[in-house]
Amino acid sequence: MEGEIYFKQEEIKLGCGSTAKSTVVDNYYQVVEVGEDHVEIHLLDFSDRPVGKGSILHKDKLKEYIPCPDYFNNKKKPGELLIERHIQSGDQHFEKREFFSAEFEYDRALSMNQNHLKANLGKGRTLFARGEKEAAKKVFSRLSQLDTLYDKENKHIFNEFGIELRKKKMFQEAISNYLKAVSIDPKDEVLYYNLGRACYEEGKREEAIDHLNHALTIKPDFNEAEEFLSKIRPS
């Protein structure tokens, strides 16, 4: 079974003393048979190369690991896979409100690609959740300046980014984000709807009405836009 890949989640400690915290990391191992009852395992780095000295385990211990038979069939580069794993781990920590562990994972992803959209978005959300609003705003501001954010294939990310800005009451930044977004995809009614909401919350009611009407022009049965428009339209 030479070269088979196995996966295991393992806990590591960050810091020391009273400030020490634990986080869970995803590790992948190359497993090579070395006898009838034993295997040698090597931790893989982000380029899928074995690192360090291998460990000899009894085959029964492999029950603690998950086999990954299709590991090398994935078309994504190893570095991209590792970035995604860090982001997924960060998202899981964020949902559990483990914000320091979440930031650690997003930072690991950003150390490999400082312009990664989801990693920047995750870090900004995490900083804001911790109350570090100015630091979060710097991350969001930098994110808004990345040209790749507004590639059409990243539409779900810049829509999520705009919603995040609006939730954080960064209305002007949200409006700028959505104006860029609709210039790239002018037929997306959801973008116009969210732009309308951001304008209204910024106190720009007339602009909000225009954008909501535009959303309804694209999709006449857009119930959410119709309901919001009915609430803010002058009687």
Sine and cosine of phi, psi and omega as CSV:
sin_phi,cos_phi,sin_psi,cos_psi,sin_omega,cos_omega
0.00,0.00,0.59,0.81,-0.07,-1.00
-0.86,0.51,0.72,-0.69,0.09,-1.00
0.99,0.16,0.14,0.99,0.04,-1.00
-0.94,0.33,0.53,-0.85,-0.05,-1.00
-0.95,-0.32,0.72,-0.69,0.05,-1.00
-0.81,-0.59,0.43,-0.90,-0.07,-1.00
-0.85,-0.52,0.57,-0.82,0.09,-1.00
-0.46,-0.89,0.69,-0.73,0.13,-0.99
-1.00,0.03,0.75,-0.67,-0.06,-1.00
-0.72,-0.69,0.54,-0.84,-0.04,-1.00
-1.00,-0.05,0.71,-0.70,0.10,-1.00
-0.81,-0.59,0.37,-0.93,0.02,-1.00
-0.97,-0.26,0.64,-0.77,0.05,-1.00
-0.92,-0.39,0.71,-0.71,0.01,-1.00
0.98,0.19,-0.20,-0.98,-0.01,-1.00
-0.50,-0.87,0.26,-0.97,0.03,-1.00
0.89,0.46,-0.64,-0.77,-0.07,-1.00
-0.94,0.34,-0.30,0.96,-0.01,-1.00
-1.00,-0.09,0.03,1.00,-0.03,-1.00
-0.90,0.43,0.66,-0.75,0.04,-1.00
-0.71,-0.70,0.45,-0.89,0.02,-1.00
-0.96,-0.29,0.54,-0.84,0.10,-0.99
-0.61,-0.79,0.38,-0.93,-0.02,-1.00
-0.97,-0.24,0.75,-0.66,0.02,-1.00
-0.87,-0.49,0.45,-0.89,0.04,-1.00
-0.99,-0.10,0.85,-0.52,0.01,-1.00
-0.88,-0.48,0.62,-0.79,0.06,-1.00
-0.89,-0.45,0.64,-0.77,-0.08,-1.00
-0.80,-0.60,0.60,-0.80,0.20,-0.98
-1.00,0.01,0.76,-0.66,-0.07,-1.00
-0.90,-0.44,0.81,-0.58,-0.02,-1.00
-0.82,-0.57,0.74,-0.67,0.01,-1.00
-0.96,0.29,0.76,-0.66,-0.01,-1.00
-0.84,-0.54,0.07,1.00,0.02,-1.00
0.03,-1.00,-0.02,-1.00,-0.04,-1.00
-0.90,0.43,-0.55,0.84,-0.10,-0.99
-0.88,-0.48,0.01,1.00,-0.11,-0.99
-0.76,-0.65,0.40,-0.92,0.08,-1.00
-0.73,-0.68,0.37,-0.93,0.13,-0.99
-0.93,-0.38,0.77,-0.64,-0.02,-1.00
-0.91,-0.41,0.61,-0.79,0.06,-1.00
-0.80,-0.60,0.76,-0.65,0.11,-0.99
-0.91,0.42,0.66,-0.75,0.04,-1.00
-0.99,-0.12,0.64,-0.77,0.11,-0.99
-1.00,0.07,-0.08,-1.00,-0.10,-0.99
-0.93,0.37,-0.21,0.98,0.08,-1.00
-0.99,-0.16,0.21,0.98,0.01,-1.00
0.91,0.41,0.48,0.87,0.08,-1.00
-0.98,-0.20,0.69,-0.72,0.07,-1.00
-0.89,0.46,0.68,-0.73,0.00,-1.00
-0.82,-0.57,0.50,-0.87,0.08,-1.00
0.95,0.32,-0.09,-1.00,0.02,-1.00
-0.99,0.11,0.70,-0.71,0.00,-1.00
-0.95,0.32,0.30,-0.95,0.05,-1.00
-0.90,-0.45,0.65,-0.76,0.04,-1.00
-1.00,-0.05,0.80,-0.60,0.01,-1.00
-0.80,-0.59,0.50,-0.87,0.19,-0.98
-0.95,0.31,0.58,-0.82,-0.06,-1.00
-0.84,0.54,-0.47,0.88,0.02,-1.00
-0.88,0.47,-0.48,0.88,-0.02,-1.00
-0.94,0.35,-0.31,0.95,0.02,-1.00
-0.91,0.41,-0.24,0.97,0.06,-1.00
-0.89,0.46,-0.36,0.93,0.01,-1.00
-0.99,0.13,-0.10,1.00,-0.03,-1.00
-0.91,-0.42,0.38,-0.92,0.00,-1.00
-0.95,-0.31,0.84,-0.54,0.02,-1.00
-0.93,0.37,0.59,-0.81,0.01,-1.00
-0.81,-0.59,0.97,0.25,-0.09,-1.00
-0.90,0.44,-0.43,0.90,-0.05,-1.00
-0.98,-0.19,0.28,0.96,-0.12,-0.99
-0.82,0.58,-0.73,0.69,-0.08,-1.00
-1.00,0.08,-0.06,1.00,0.03,-1.00
-1.00,0.10,-0.23,0.97,0.02,-1.00
-0.92,0.38,0.76,-0.65,-0.09,-1.00
-0.97,0.24,-0.26,0.96,-0.03,-1.00
-0.96,0.28,0.50,-0.87,0.03,-1.00
-0.92,0.39,0.50,-0.87,-0.01,-1.00
-0.81,0.58,-0.65,0.76,0.01,-1.00
-0.89,0.46,-0.62,0.79,0.02,-1.00
-0.91,0.41,-0.64,0.77,0.03,-1.00
-0.89,0.45,-0.66,0.75,-0.01,-1.00
-0.91,0.41,-0.66,0.75,0.06,-1.00
-0.85,0.52,-0.71,0.70,0.00,-1.00
-0.89,0.46,-0.63,0.78,0.01,-1.00
-0.90,0.43,-0.66,0.75,0.03,-1.00
-0.90,0.44,-0.66,0.75,-0.01,-1.00
-0.92,0.39,-0.69,0.73,0.04,-1.00
-0.87,0.49,-0.67,0.74,0.04,-1.00
-0.90,0.43,-0.65,0.76,0.05,-1.00
-0.88,0.48,-0.67,0.74,0.02,-1.00
-0.88,0.47,-0.65,0.76,0.01,-1.00
-0.90,0.44,-0.69,0.73,0.04,-1.00
-0.90,0.43,-0.63,0.78,0.00,-1.00
-0.88,0.47,-0.69,0.72,0.00,-1.00
-0.89,0.47,-0.49,0.87,0.02,-1.00
-1.00,0.02,0.06,1.00,-0.02,-1.00
0.90,0.44,0.48,0.88,0.09,-1.00
-1.00,-0.07,0.97,0.26,-0.25,-0.97
-0.94,0.34,-0.57,0.82,0.02,-1.00
-0.92,0.38,-0.66,0.75,0.04,-1.00
-0.92,0.40,-0.61,0.80,0.04,-1.00
-0.89,0.46,-0.72,0.69,0.00,-1.00
-0.89,0.46,-0.62,0.79,0.03,-1.00
-0.85,0.53,-0.70,0.71,-0.02,-1.00
-0.93,0.36,-0.67,0.74,0.04,-1.00
-0.89,0.45,-0.62,0.78,0.03,-1.00
-0.91,0.42,-0.59,0.81,0.05,-1.00
-0.89,0.45,-0.64,0.76,0.05,-1.00
-0.91,0.41,-0.68,0.73,-0.03,-1.00
-0.94,0.35,-0.42,0.91,0.05,-1.00
-0.92,0.39,-0.37,0.93,0.03,-1.00
-1.00,-0.09,-0.46,0.89,0.04,-1.00
-0.43,-0.90,0.99,-0.12,-0.11,-0.99
-0.92,0.39,-0.26,0.97,-0.01,-1.00
-0.98,-0.21,0.21,0.98,-0.03,-1.00
-0.92,0.40,0.81,-0.58,-0.14,-0.99
-0.90,0.44,-0.79,0.62,-0.09,-1.00
-0.93,0.38,-0.55,0.83,0.03,-1.00
-0.92,0.38,-0.67,0.74,0.06,-1.00
-0.90,0.44,-0.68,0.74,0.02,-1.00
-0.89,0.46,-0.70,0.72,0.02,-1.00
-0.89,0.46,-0.67,0.74,0.00,-1.00
-0.91,0.41,-0.66,0.75,0.03,-1.00
-0.87,0.49,-0.70,0.71,0.03,-1.00
-0.87,0.49,-0.66,0.75,-0.05,-1.00
-0.92,0.39,-0.71,0.71,0.03,-1.00
-0.87,0.49,-0.66,0.75,0.01,-1.00
-0.90,0.44,-0.66,0.75,-0.01,-1.00
-0.90,0.43,-0.48,0.88,0.03,-1.00
-0.99,0.11,-0.06,1.00,0.00,-1.00
1.00,0.00,0.09,1.00,0.01,-1.00
-1.00,0.00,0.95,0.32,-0.17,-0.99
-0.92,0.40,-0.66,0.75,-0.03,-1.00
-0.91,0.41,-0.66,0.75,0.04,-1.00
-0.90,0.43,-0.63,0.78,0.02,-1.00
-0.90,0.43,-0.67,0.74,-0.01,-1.00
-0.89,0.46,-0.58,0.82,0.04,-1.00
-0.90,0.43,-0.65,0.76,0.03,-1.00
-0.91,0.42,-0.72,0.69,0.00,-1.00
-0.89,0.45,-0.64,0.77,0.01,-1.00
-0.90,0.44,-0.67,0.74,0.02,-1.00
-0.91,0.42,-0.66,0.75,0.00,-1.00
-0.87,0.50,-0.65,0.76,-0.04,-1.00
-0.92,0.39,-0.30,0.95,-0.01,-1.00
-1.00,-0.05,-0.05,1.00,0.01,-1.00
-0.99,0.15,0.86,-0.51,-0.05,-1.00
-0.87,0.50,-0.56,0.83,-0.05,-1.00
-0.91,0.41,-0.34,0.94,0.02,-1.00
-0.85,0.52,-0.56,0.83,-0.12,-0.99
-0.98,-0.20,0.31,0.95,0.20,-0.98
-0.93,0.37,0.61,-0.79,-0.11,-0.99
-0.86,0.51,-0.57,0.82,-0.02,-1.00
-0.94,0.35,-0.23,0.97,0.04,-1.00
-0.98,-0.18,0.35,0.94,-0.09,-1.00
-0.82,0.57,-0.65,0.76,-0.02,-1.00
-0.90,0.43,-0.49,0.87,0.00,-1.00
-0.97,0.24,-0.72,0.69,-0.01,-1.00
-0.95,0.31,-0.38,0.92,0.12,-0.99
-0.94,0.34,-0.70,0.71,0.05,-1.00
-0.89,0.45,-0.62,0.78,0.02,-1.00
-0.89,0.46,-0.70,0.72,0.02,-1.00
-0.88,0.47,-0.67,0.74,0.04,-1.00
-0.88,0.47,-0.67,0.74,0.00,-1.00
-0.88,0.47,-0.68,0.73,0.03,-1.00
-0.88,0.47,-0.66,0.75,-0.02,-1.00
-0.91,0.41,-0.66,0.75,0.03,-1.00
-0.88,0.47,-0.55,0.84,-0.02,-1.00
-1.00,0.06,0.14,0.99,0.01,-1.00
0.89,0.45,0.45,0.89,0.11,-0.99
-1.00,-0.08,0.92,0.40,-0.20,-0.98
-0.92,0.40,-0.66,0.75,-0.02,-1.00
-0.90,0.44,-0.65,0.76,0.04,-1.00
-0.91,0.42,-0.62,0.79,0.02,-1.00
-0.90,0.43,-0.67,0.74,0.01,-1.00
-0.88,0.47,-0.71,0.70,0.01,-1.00
-0.87,0.50,-0.65,0.76,0.02,-1.00
-0.88,0.48,-0.74,0.68,-0.05,-1.00
-0.95,0.33,-0.53,0.85,0.06,-1.00
-0.90,0.44,-0.64,0.77,0.09,-1.00
-0.91,0.42,-0.65,0.76,-0.06,-1.00
-0.89,0.45,-0.72,0.70,-0.05,-1.00
-0.95,0.31,-0.38,0.92,0.07,-1.00
-0.94,0.33,-0.42,0.91,0.02,-1.00
-1.00,0.03,-0.62,0.79,0.01,-1.00
-0.75,-0.66,0.99,0.17,-0.09,-1.00
-0.96,0.28,0.01,1.00,-0.02,-1.00
-0.94,-0.33,0.23,0.97,0.00,-1.00
-0.99,-0.11,0.95,-0.31,-0.06,-1.00
-0.92,0.39,-0.50,0.87,-0.02,-1.00
-0.92,0.40,-0.61,0.79,0.04,-1.00
-0.89,0.46,-0.68,0.74,0.03,-1.00
-0.92,0.40,-0.59,0.80,0.04,-1.00
-0.88,0.47,-0.75,0.66,0.00,-1.00
-0.92,0.39,-0.56,0.83,0.09,-1.00
-0.89,0.45,-0.67,0.75,0.05,-1.00
-0.88,0.47,-0.68,0.73,0.02,-1.00
-0.89,0.45,-0.69,0.72,-0.01,-1.00
-0.89,0.45,-0.66,0.75,0.02,-1.00
-0.89,0.46,-0.68,0.73,-0.01,-1.00
-0.89,0.45,-0.69,0.72,-0.03,-1.00
-0.93,0.35,-0.35,0.94,0.08,-1.00
-1.00,0.06,-0.04,1.00,0.01,-1.00
1.00,-0.01,0.24,0.97,-0.01,-1.00
-0.97,-0.25,0.97,0.26,-0.13,-0.99
-0.91,0.41,-0.69,0.72,-0.05,-1.00
-0.89,0.46,-0.67,0.75,0.05,-1.00
-0.90,0.43,-0.62,0.78,0.03,-1.00
-0.87,0.50,-0.71,0.71,0.00,-1.00
-0.88,0.48,-0.67,0.74,0.01,-1.00
-0.87,0.49,-0.70,0.71,-0.04,-1.00
-0.94,0.35,-0.61,0.79,0.04,-1.00
-0.92,0.40,-0.65,0.76,0.07,-1.00
-0.88,0.47,-0.61,0.79,0.03,-1.00
-0.91,0.42,-0.66,0.75,0.05,-1.00
-0.86,0.51,-0.65,0.76,-0.01,-1.00
-0.96,0.29,-0.44,0.90,0.10,-1.00
-0.91,0.41,-0.64,0.77,0.02,-1.00
-0.95,0.32,-0.67,0.74,-0.03,-1.00
-0.70,-0.72,1.00,-0.08,-0.07,-1.00
-0.87,0.49,-0.44,0.90,-0.02,-1.00
-0.99,-0.14,0.48,0.88,0.02,-1.00
-0.99,0.17,1.00,-0.02,-0.15,-0.99
-0.88,0.48,-0.67,0.74,-0.03,-1.00
-0.88,0.48,-0.65,0.76,0.01,-1.00
-0.92,0.39,-0.65,0.76,0.01,-1.00
-0.90,0.43,-0.67,0.74,-0.01,-1.00
-0.91,0.41,-0.70,0.72,-0.01,-1.00
-0.92,0.39,-0.62,0.78,0.02,-1.00
-0.89,0.46,-0.64,0.77,-0.01,-1.00
-0.91,0.41,-0.46,0.89,0.00,-1.00
-0.97,0.23,-0.53,0.85,-0.13,-0.99
-0.96,-0.27,-0.19,0.98,-0.03,-1.00
-0.96,0.29,0.68,-0.73,0.03,-1.00
-0.86,0.51,0.65,-0.76,-0.02,-1.00
-0.98,0.19,0.00,0.00,0.00,0.00
